[in-house]
């Protein structure tokens, strides 16, 4: 048995063999051969272009199969410069469940399909290649040999283009043919329907199969732990890969409801059809006595068997892939050799007995599969198959399954279709962010508002109240509303998040019933009615227009549902959901009052009297009287917050912390402000003491400077630094105000004062144009308020600063 | 020689860049440290750069970004988004622009340019995905920041500041504005999320420094190819700086505005007089340039008037004095004119009424300020088109007058 454990934590070194061939068009070096050396081991495997390889995937027992088209070095890739271009093959288990029936027969255990889907990413990391494998092409009327001694051989008979299974095209077959050295029969690929071979024969028919290449290589490349983002091979059709074809009928219906409910049996059965992975020892044994396996002489295929359009396909690969992050996927590694055998037998047994029913069930399944695939798309949030460093070869999921008649020629170049519900992402940084080095930097990191503290000090009471409220609703299976108010920066949202986090932990521990948590923010909506769309999308993943979403939500909350789970909805910045008819607010508060809804609504806004001020009676009455108000932090609370954040770091003098807490408490009680000031103070401290070894503590002086920077009015400095004429114009305004006793004057009046002042001070006579320019300069800074779009004598001028401030600034 | 001239103009620009560091040293350091922390440590920040027009806000940020991008590991890591309040006049346009500049539209093809709501949630989703250590930091530069505060609900600013205050993709939001009261324009929940860092650029230099800047602007650098000429030129500049009349001109200019941009304007006008036959700038050039710069547009209008028109204006001035800025009609002006002609009885010819009306009419039309309110067809005397007139100053025989017509 040819199995090998990919679990072995050996490191493999991949190196090129032979001289690089410079590809003039693409500006990179390509290679003909690659060698894989296992660290510490003796084995060294050579893989050449044109050979068939296994590629590391999510499922260890089912590594991906592909044909190596090209090996090259790409410097633009951050993690792995060794790249390979492959032509994929697909296993039956990787075909989406909803489309498996299109095959119309039971697949053989070692059957794979030529994957004719250009949108699939064919550029992979060469270091994900596990080893070689043997692939044999069969004509349409040949029967796949069963229970061959050699488990390593895989058979290609049909191609799969995400829509239909079709026989291998003649060009393809010709390529396979070239590789076949000793074939007595020449297979002409006829466009025969696959139905002709539908009934699989389970006999061990001997076939003249062509064997191309058979030495198996060692296990896989395991990324080193120092590279957290090292890509792993990953296929996208994981979900569908969990279902056996034998059970399609049943599974379709279940997966229509929930994809995750695929029974564990299915998973196990599934794995069986795969050439399994063995331990290292077995491999080496094999390499010692290859004849035992009955391997043919290894024939190295010299012809690349990809269709011509592969080049075009590469070109079409969207570049956007480079921008996405590579998330490492934990690969489940379970290869148990014994169970495999047992399950394989079981599978065959099942396959024979069910094969008849199967056909009957295919049609209804097809209908369901549409909706289920829809759900699958929407419910899988992470970006799939867009990372170039990850091996992915799945096509866009939005492809509808269609029962097209198989056409002989594959489509040339379909447009790469991106998944409909892909989540965009800012590209990841090439260089890891530096970690803070000094005490001050560490302090600054912790003082950043975004840093999430382990606990929320000073809000224990509020936390307890909200927790009790939500918990009681969860336990009672009822709904309710709560209104939380408080000025900005008093920890409203943070407290609610903390409550939800605790409740989710409690739900995991089965202390409270499980619940669904949804959060919307009024400020993150363009329009109040969009709230329906957001809620619906987060609740079910559906997309709908605002009106439709409102209907769907009403239906969901107002009618009896079978599987009841309480929904906790957090509505932040509630005041922005105000509309003329207040229908949005009305609905939000009306739904919880229904027994079936099981909806708990927590609303947050800044003003305490919002319900009285802007809500109609019927809305505010539904909101109820469960209210909570977050008071601004007092100075001792702010101090406590700062101390708890700076735990174990000695960066601040105690007096300094107290000072900033008192300053902020006196001004606003906004915790964000407090943190920002401290952060700025650490910077000032760093600037001021340039000695690298002794960073020093942040003193009161530093903090005072930071407070000054943030809170001092800039008007006075602006006036002090303005030009002579600007200052005299301000004086003229003051004089004119004093003369007329009004707080407003026309430009003409000020101008005459200005001229008189200039004469007194011995300044040259100011012309109208100059003075007008001075006036508009001051106006653009908003030191003066001037009428917009007026530039004449009757322009009205007002001061935007208090007269005392101007006098004070001009005195010095 | 013209090529030489343009070279020295280029030099002016380059010189100015280096001045940023010297004149705005403190602010520059603050900004560059802040940007570096975002780029290297992935720390989110927000800052406002406030200063009057022409104080070097854009220059400062451009210079800082340029220096930042010279560091190799930073330039690969940082994304920049430049927005301008005058171009992105609402959040919808701004969002599209952001998506375009972040190259996100590639990711989902046609999906980005959907509805406004979709755009917003799309972008927020994109930015929410990241975290401090792994995502590429994005630097948002919002020029004319005050205009963004007029957007509906300040949604864009709220979201930008909110992301910069939460553990999502690291953002540096840098706003440039000339309004000193910018913080009062922010809604309170937006204001709370803003870090309140402000960098003020105030043109805080005095006249000696202004002179130094003047000298530096004009001096040719050492690497100028024609050594001999550059030496002579620099000597000449040194002489100019010590010249009394030049100092007077500069002092006057400095008094009006400390704006370095207006100094450039003045120097540019003076420099344009340099030719092959006149290779060095003189004090006279500078004075002439100053005259061009500080010309009073209102006085210029009065210069070209005919005798009749001046008489009419004087008549209007009398009326204006008598009735204290009350409006008056053509008949009143004509009567006043008649009185004037009869009383003095000197050389002014007594024009016919239609001629006078025509003169008044044309004069009124010449003044651009009047045009918008004038309707040529409705100017008969009985129509009582009111002529509002102010005589501003009697000085050196030139009457500075401005006429306003209000219908």
Interface residues (C-beta under 8 A of the other chain):
Chain A: X229 X318 X319 X320 X323 X324 X325 X386 X418 X420 X422 X423 X424 X425 X426 X427 X428 X429 X430 X431 X432 X433 X434 X435 X436 X441 X444 X445 X448 X449 X450 X451 X452 X487 X488 X489 X523 X524 X525 X526 X527 X530 X533 X534 X573 X576 X606 X670 X672 X673 X676 X677 X679 X680 X683 X687 X709 X710 X711 X714 X715 X717 X718 X721 X722 X723 X724 X725 X726 X748 X751 X755 X763 X764 X765 X767 X768 X769 X770 X773 X774 X777 X780 X781 X782 X783 X792 X793 X794 X800
Chain B: X29 X30 X33 X40 X41 X42 X43 X44 X50 X52 X53 X73 X76 X77 X79 X91 X102 X103 X104 X106 X107 X108 X109 X111 X116 X117 X120 X121 X122 X123 X124 X125 X126 X127 X129 X130 X132 X133 X134 X135 X136 X137 X138 X153 X155 X158 X159 X162 X165 X166 X167 X168 X169 X170 X178 X179 X180 X181 X188 X189 X191 X192 X193 X195 X196 X197 X198 X200 X202 X203 X204 X252 X254 X255 X256 X257 X258 X259 X294 X295 X296 X297 X298 X299 X369 X390 X392 X393 X395 X400 X402 X404
